[in-house]
């Protein structure tokens, strides 16, 4: 279940009884070579160490490199800022929860548990914090695999910038409630649907919804229903494309995560420019139309930008939703990255459907638009309020960029 690819170095420390004499080292090793099946092997190795003071050999670099990758157990020497392990049990299962925080961020952590019981290797349920600096992993086991309530435990965590081993004595505490770690695809799809719905109320998406609301206030009633249908198509298509993108990266063995593009400063810079244009537009300083070669001829009302405008409204809403860590999103996305390609695409589809729920309501009940106040002077003030929200989004993006570039660069870019 756990092994090494291509080659591995195990650093060993040998105490020599008398360095003035020849030291004979005999090593017997049993191992398995595995691909589709595992083939057992064994070897008897012999090494003669000459007497006298030790000197560096040609293998020094490889040995030191291997030593540097072994787990350290001193938390002060690692980027780990907090590490807690808890165990709970009911009449049937034992759930081991591991709460880890880091000063850096988690990218693609691998967590393993070692106990005296020889527990099987299970895939944990992972939940990340918004900034990827905290992770909670849950391991679920059958209670029959434990014959002690108090036992020593070692937890290994390995990531791109983390290599730490936690050692302690763990006590299982009994609880009356059921221990639920539900990885059923139907449960995950429900979570994805709810998470997509909640995304609409996150600060990252609200500016786009605001722009959509403004467009509704100035759209003839006969076109409102169609405009919302087109926006829904844009949202769902963008989520499916996002799922396909992650599926390809997964097949290529890239480390993938929700909102990963917001770790790239050039992408943030691009989004900052787009949001800034929307901000200036909502202030009424200029108007812009989609180029004619992108337009769809024959659209309703003679406006050849109608389809493109509403489609990319949904597309852009999805793009801005990716850095948001709404409730349930962490669970849905983490599950997606550990599922098959088909399930991954289904999860992203249901997230798109969930995000489209408010639009579906208007499509089914278009008369709800009649309850909106009639256009008037208040819409101008409301437009300025929405521009303020866009300005807050701009400040948020600039704050992210400050982690990559110096302050003077940001000021010069704005001007």
C-alpha positions in Angstrom: 0.0 0.0 0.0 2.9 2.4 0.7 6.1 2.1 -1.1 8.9 3.8 -3.0 9.3 4.4 -6.8 12.5 3.8 -8.7 14.9 3.9 -5.7 15.1 4.7 -2.1 17.9 5.4 0.4 17.6 4.4 4.1 20.2 6.2 6.2 21.5 3.9 8.9 23.7 4.8 11.9 26.1 2.1 13.0 28.1 2.3 16.2 31.7 1.0 15.7 33.1 -0.9 18.7 36.8 -0.2 17.8 37.7 2.2 15.0 41.2 0.9 15.0 40.1 -2.4 13.7 38.3 -3.5 10.5 34.5 -3.4 10.9 32.4 -6.0 9.1 28.8 -5.1 8.3 26.4 -7.8 7.3 22.9 -6.8 6.2 20.0 -9.1 5.3 17.1 -7.5 3.6 13.7 -8.8 2.6 11.6 -6.7 0.2 8.8 -6.7 -2.4 9.0 -5.4 -6.0 5.5 -4.4 -7.1 3.7 -3.2 -10.2 0.6 -5.2 -11.2 1.6 -7.9 -8.7 4.2 -8.0 -5.9 7.3 -10.3 -6.2 9.2 -11.1 -3.0 13.0 -10.7 -3.0 15.9 -10.9 -0.5 19.5 -9.9 -0.5 22.6 -10.5 1.8 24.8 -7.4 1.7 28.3 -7.1 3.0 30.5 -4.0 3.7 33.9 -3.8 5.1 34.8 -0.5 6.9 38.5 0.2 7.0 40.1 1.2 10.4 41.0 4.8 11.2 39.2 8.2 11.0 36.2 8.4 8.7 36.4 10.4 5.5 33.6 11.7 3.2 32.9 9.4 0.3 31.3 9.9 -3.1 28.0 8.9 -1.6 28.0 11.8 1.0 25.8 14.1 -1.1 23.1 11.4 -1.7 23.1 10.3 2.0 22.8 13.9 3.2 20.0 14.6 0.7 18.1 11.5 1.9 18.6 12.5 5.6 17.2 16.0 4.8 14.0 14.4 3.5 13.3 12.2 6.5 10.6 13.5 8.8 11.6 15.7 11.7 9.9 15.5 15.1 10.8 19.0 16.4 7.9 21.2 15.6 10.1 24.3 16.2 12.3 23.3 13.2 9.3 22.8 10.9 6.7 25.1 9.4 4.0 23.4 11.4 2.4 25.8 13.9 -0.2 23.5 15.4 -0.7 19.7 15.5 -3.5 18.0 17.3 -4.8 14.4 17.1 -8.1 13.2 18.6 -9.8 9.8 18.6 -13.5 9.1 19.0 -15.4 5.8 19.0 -19.0 4.5 19.1 -20.2 0.9 19.1 -19.0 0.3 15.5 -16.2 2.6 14.4 -13.2 4.6 15.5 -12.6 8.1 14.0 -9.1 9.7 14.2 -9.2 13.4 13.5 -5.9 15.2 12.8 -6.0 19.0 13.0 -2.8 20.6 11.4 -1.9 24.3 10.8 1.1 25.5 9.0 2.9 28.9 8.6 3.2 28.3 4.9 0.3 26.6 3.0 -0.8 23.1 2.1 -0.5 22.1 -1.5 -0.9 18.3 -1.8 -0.4 16.8 1.7 0.1 13.0 2.3 -0.8 11.9 5.8 -0.1 8.4 7.2 -0.9 6.9 10.6 1.3 4.2 12.3 0.0 2.4 15.4 0.8 -1.0 17.1 -2.4 -2.4 15.5 -1.1 -2.4 11.9 -4.1 -0.4 10.7 -4.9 -0.6 7.0 -4.1 2.4 4.7 -7.3 4.3 4.2 -7.9 7.5 2.2 -8.7 10.3 4.7 -11.5 12.9 4.3 -9.7 16.3 4.0 -11.1 19.7 4.7 -9.0 22.8 4.0 -9.3 26.3 5.3 -9.8 29.2 2.9 -6.1 30.2 2.9 -4.9 26.6 2.8 -3.0 27.0 6.0 -5.1 24.6 8.0 -6.3 21.1 7.3 -8.5 18.7 9.2 -8.2 15.0 8.1 -10.4 12.3 9.3 -9.5 8.6 9.3 -12.3 6.1 9.8 -11.6 2.5 11.0 -13.5 -0.5 12.2 -13.5 -0.7 16.0 -12.6 -4.4 15.9 -9.1 -3.3 14.6 -8.3 -1.7 18.0 -7.7 -3.8 21.2 -6.6 -0.9 23.4 -8.2 2.4 24.2 -4.8 4.0 24.9 -1.9 3.4 22.6 1.2 5.1 21.0 0.6 6.8 17.6 2.8 8.2 14.9 1.4 10.6 12.3 3.5 11.4 9.2 2.7 14.3 7.0 4.6 15.0 3.8 4.0 18.0 1.5 6.1 20.1 -0.9 7.3 22.2 2.0 6.4 20.1 5.0 8.0 16.8 6.3 7.0 16.2 9.9 6.3 13.3 12.3 4.1 13.6 15.3 4.5 11.1 18.1 2.3 10.8 21.2 0.0 8.6 23.2 -3.6 8.7 22.0 -6.7 7.8 24.0 -10.0 6.9 22.4 -13.0 8.7 23.8 -16.4 7.1 23.5 -19.3 9.2 22.1 -23.0 8.4 21.8 -23.6 10.1 18.5 -22.9 8.4 15.2 -19.5 9.0 13.6 -20.3 10.2 10.1 -17.7 10.5 7.3 -20.0 10.2 4.3 -18.2 9.8 1.0 -21.3 8.6 -0.9 -21.4 10.2 -4.3 -25.1 11.2 -3.7 -24.2 12.9 -0.5 -21.2 14.7 -2.2 -23.5 15.9 -5.1 -25.9 17.3 -2.6 -23.1 19.1 -0.8 -21.9 20.4 -4.2 -25.4 21.7 -5.0 -25.7 23.6 -1.7 -22.1 24.9 -1.9 -22.8 26.3 -5.4 -25.9 28.0 -4.1 -24.0 29.6 -1.2 -21.4 30.9 -3.6 -23.9 33.5 -4.8 -23.7 35.2 -1.5 -19.9 35.3 -1.2 -18.1 38.7 -1.6 -16.2 37.4 -4.7 -19.4 36.7 -6.7 -21.7 39.5 -5.4 -20.2 42.2 -7.7 -21.1 40.1 -10.7 -24.6 39.5 -9.4 -24.8 43.2 -8.9 -24.0 43.9 -12.5 -26.6 41.3 -13.5 -29.2 43.0 -11.3 -28.4 46.3 -13.0 -28.9 44.8 -16.4 -32.3 43.4 -15.3 -33.4 46.8 -14.2 -32.8 48.1 -17.7 -34.0 45.1 -19.7 -37.5 44.8 -21.2 -39.5 42.2 -19.4 -39.9 39.9 -22.4 -36.1 39.5 -22.6 -35.5 39.0 -18.8 -36.3 35.2 -18.9 -34.1 34.6 -21.9 -31.2 36.6 -20.4 -31.3 34.5 -17.2 -31.4 31.2 -19.3 -28.3 32.3 -21.2 -26.5 33.3 -18.0 -27.3 29.8 -16.5 -25.8 28.2 -19.7 -22.7 30.4 -19.1 -22.4 29.3 -15.5 -22.9 25.6 -16.2 -20.5 25.6 -19.2 -17.8 27.3 -17.2 -18.1 24.8 -14.3 -17.9 21.9 -16.8 -14.8 23.5 -18.5 -13.3 24.0 -15.0 -13.9 20.4 -14.2 -12.3 19.2 -17.5 -9.3 21.4 -16.8 -8.8 19.9 -13.4 -9.4 16.4 -14.8 -6.6 16.9 -17.3 -4.2 18.2 -14.7 -5.1 15.2 -12.4 -4.4 12.8 -15.3 -1.0 14.5 -15.8 -0.3 14.1 -12.0 -0.3 17.8 -11.3 -1.1 19.1 -7.8 -4.6 20.6 -8.1 -6.6 22.7 -5.7 -9.6 25.0 -5.7 -8.7 28.6 -6.5 -5.1 27.5 -7.5 -5.1 30.2 -10.3 -5.3 32.9 -7.6 -1.8 31.8 -6.5 -0.4 33.1 -9.8 0.3 36.9 -9.6 -0.2 37.4 -13.4 -3.6 35.9 -13.2 -4.5 38.1 -10.3 -3.2 41.1 -12.3 -5.5 40.1 -15.2 -8.5 39.8 -13.0 -7.7 43.1 -11.3 -7.7 44.9 -14.7 -11.1 43.3 -15.6 -12.7 44.3 -12.2 -11.2 47.8 -12.5 -12.9 48.2 -15.9 -16.2 47.1 -14.5 -15.7 49.5 -11.6 -15.1 52.4 -13.9 -18.0 51.3 -16.0 -20.5 51.3 -13.1 -19.4 54.8 -12.3 -20.7 55.8 -15.7 -17.3 57.1 -16.9 -17.5 55.0 -20.1 -19.5 52.3 -21.9 -18.0 49.3 -23.7 -19.5 46.7 -26.1 -18.3 43.3 -27.1 -16.5 43.4 -30.5 -18.7 42.5 -33.5 -16.8 39.4 -34.4 -17.8 37.9 -31.0 -21.4 38.8 -31.3 -24.3 36.6 -32.3 -26.4 37.9 -35.1 -30.1 37.9 -35.0 -30.4 38.3 -31.2 -33.6 39.4 -29.6 -34.3 43.1 -29.8 -31.7 43.7 -32.4 -28.9 43.9 -29.8 -26.2 41.7 -31.3 -24.4 41.6 -28.0 -27.3 40.1 -26.1 -26.2 36.5 -26.1 -22.5 37.1 -25.6 -23.1 39.6 -22.8 -25.3 37.3 -20.7 -23.3 34.2 -21.4 -20.0 35.8 -20.2 -21.8 37.3 -17.3 -22.3 33.7 -16.0 -18.8 32.7 -17.2 -17.2 35.6 -15.2 -19.3 34.8 -12.1 -17.8 31.3 -12.0 -14.3 32.7 -12.6 -14.6 35.0 -9.6 -16.2 32.2 -7.5 -13.0 30.1 -7.5 -11.2 31.9 -4.7 -14.2 31.8 -2.5 -14.3 29.2 0.3 -18.1 29.1 0.9 -19.6 26.6 3.3 -19.6 23.0 1.8 -17.3 24.1 -1.0 -14.2 22.7 0.7 -15.8 19.3 1.2 -17.2 19.1 -2.4 -14.0 20.2 -4.1 -11.7 18.0 -1.9 -14.0 15.0 -2.8 -13.9 15.9 -6.5 -10.1 15.8 -6.5 -10.1 12.3 -5.0 -12.8 10.9 -7.2 -12.8 9.4 -10.7 -13.0 11.7 -13.7 -16.7 11.0 -14.2 -17.5 11.9 -10.6 -15.3 14.9 -10.7 -17.2 16.3 -13.7 -20.5 15.5 -11.9 -19.5 17.3 -8.8 -18.5 20.4 -10.8 -21.8 20.2 -12.8 -23.8 20.1 -9.6 -21.8 23.1 -8.2 -22.8 25.0 -11.4 -26.4 23.9 -11.0 -26.4 25.1 -7.4 -24.9 28.5 -8.3 -27.7 28.8 -11.0 -30.6 28.2 -8.5 -31.4 32.0 -8.1 -31.4 32.3 -11.9 -33.7 29.2 -12.2 -36.1 30.9 -9.8 -36.4 33.9 -12.0 -36.7 31.7 -15.1 -39.6 29.7 -13.6 -41.2 32.7 -11.9 -40.3 35.7 -14.1 -43.1 37.7 -12.5 -40.9 38.1 -9.4 -39.2 40.9 -11.4 -42.4 42.9 -11.0 -41.7 43.1 -7.2 -38.5 45.1 -7.9 -38.9 48.8 -7.5 -39.4 50.7 -10.8 -36.5 52.4 -12.4 -35.8 55.9 -11.1 -33.3 58.1 -9.5 -32.6 55.5 -6.8 -31.0 53.2 -9.4 -28.2 55.7 -9.9 -27.4 55.7 -6.2 -27.7 51.9 -6.1 -25.3 51.8 -9.0 -22.8 53.8 -7.1 -23.2 51.5 -4.1 -22.4 48.5 -6.3 -19.4 50.3 -7.7 -18.2 50.6 -4.1 -18.5 46.9 -3.7 -16.4 46.4 -6.8 -13.9 48.8 -5.4 -13.7 46.7 -2.2 -13.0 43.7 -4.5 -10.2 45.6 -6.2 -8.6 46.4 -2.8 -8.8 42.7 -1.9 -7.0 41.7 -5.1 -4.4 44.4 -4.5 -3.9 43.0 -1.0 -3.2 39.6 -2.6 -0.7 41.1 -5.0 1.2 42.7 -2.2 2.3 39.3 -1.3 4.1 39.0 -4.6 5.2 42.5 -5.5 6.3 45.6 -3.7 4.0 48.5 -2.8 5.5 50.9 -5.3 4.8 48.5 -8.2 1.1 48.3 -7.2 0.8 52.1 -7.0 2.5 52.6 -10.4 0.2 49.9 -11.9 -3.0 51.7 -10.7 -1.9 55.0 -12.1 
